[in-house]
């Protein structure tokens, strides 16, 4: 889970740095954005930064579980 509004380095920049470092590997770390903003523009910003999915605060356990299970079922993430 990546909080989009962290001090020092926000979640967008942190995700971009992770994705930059992944370029020299075959790994892809699943990243789910955790945000308090529910607009389509906010979701688009998360995806443009390299996040794989988005959950909006407050989150429920069933929603989070479904997002994680969906990501881990994808072939790209089974190797990470």
Residue pairs with C-beta under 8 A, 6 or more apart in sequence:
1 31
1 32
1 33
1 34
1 55
2 11
2 14
2 15
2 31
2 32
2 33
2 34
2 51
3 11
3 34
3 35
4 10
4 11
4 12
4 33
4 34
4 35
4 37
4 42
4 46
5 11
5 35
5 36
6 14
9 17
11 33
11 34
11 35
11 46
11 49
11 51
12 45
12 46
12 49
13 49
15 31
15 33
15 46
15 49
15 50
15 51
16 49
16 50
18 29
18 31
18 50
19 50
22 28
22 29
26 79
27 79
27 80
28 76
28 77
28 79
28 80
29 80
30 52
30 53
30 68
30 71
30 72
30 77
30 80
31 50
31 51
31 52
32 51
32 52
32 53
32 54
32 55
32 64
32 67
32 68
32 71
33 43
33 46
33 51
33 53
33 54
33 55
34 55
34 57
34 59
35 42
35 46
35 54
35 55
35 56
35 57
36 56
36 57
37 56
38 56
42 54
43 54
46 54
47 54
52 71
53 67
53 70
53 71
55 63
55 64
55 67
71 77
72 78
